[in-house]
Amino acid sequence: MIKLVLEKQLHEPNAKNLIFTSSGDWSNVADWLGEARNWDLWLCYYGDTSHKNALDADYYHEHKAGKFPNVFYAYQQWPEIFNRYDAIFVLDDDIIISTSDLNRLFNIRIEYDLWLLQPTFSPRGKISHRLTKTRGFRKLTFTNFVEVCTVLFKQSKFVEFMSVYDPKLVGWGVDFWLTDYFYGKEDKIAVTHEISCINPYDHTKGGNREIDTLQAQDNREAIWNEIKREKGIAEHPTREFKTLWQALSLTTLSRGLFLELERKYFRYRNKFIAPSK
């Protein structure tokens, strides 16, 4: 087993929820760190110096690997820490989201007793799957899929998935593995349109993806295909099962109209100006 050194830790949790992020030298972690958080932060740094937000983290260690391998290795070494929490949010370090939205996201998971949850993505950034884009007037959509960059687990389901996960798989395919592993639970997996985040385009980060320094894209895809064969994982089409709608009010009407106009604007703009990846 890989031996890690936890350079900073809490003796007792400050909250019932945990965010785990694996971060390099370019990140938006600082934007998450407002006051009155209902979650603790575990920061794993895979760079060459020390992370700029190391002192802000509740748990901090250093190890060169991707997000899911790093959370796997951390859980293997310190399961007792993860077991103190009710929910674990495995979150990409570049996601743009506010403290209040992170707080609300954990509360939504409790409200609907969800196993897996993610915020939806604003059209101001990358959107890889139609069902993960933010839509006006919607509140919550039950699906069979959450995207690998923003996976909020119920703690017991995090533990279950860690028992089968193979850390050879750095990123590509983890979300489809989750879909297969929790297949058939139509009221336990959801995306919330109440909370919208931005997944930044690569050109806003210098044009490079830090994950490519850990494992080349071709290798990530090849390893996913290998693990699918080894473990008999089926790659299911993404599906929406049921949508809950916002209660009509002046606030929700205004927000819904704004989101719909924003979505149409970016869809129209992108027909003529292809966004950088």
SULZI-V251584 format. One record per helix or strand of 3 or more residues. SS is the DSSP state (h for helix, s for strand). FROM is the first residue (numbers start at 1). LEN is the number of residues. If there is no record, write none. Layout:
BEGIN
ss:SS from:FROM len:LEN
ss:SS from:FROM len:LEN
END
This chain:
BEGIN
ss:s from:6 len:3
ss:s from:17 len:7
ss:h from:29 len:4
ss:s from:39 len:7
ss:h from:54 len:3
ss:s from:59 len:4
ss:h from:67 len:11
ss:h from:79 len:4
ss:s from:87 len:5
ss:h from:99 len:13
ss:s from:116 len:6
ss:h from:130 len:3
ss:s from:138 len:6
ss:s from:150 len:5
ss:h from:155 len:8
ss:h from:174 len:8
ss:s from:189 len:10
ss:h from:202 len:4
ss:h from:211 len:4
ss:h from:217 len:15
ss:s from:240 len:6
ss:h from:250 len:23
END
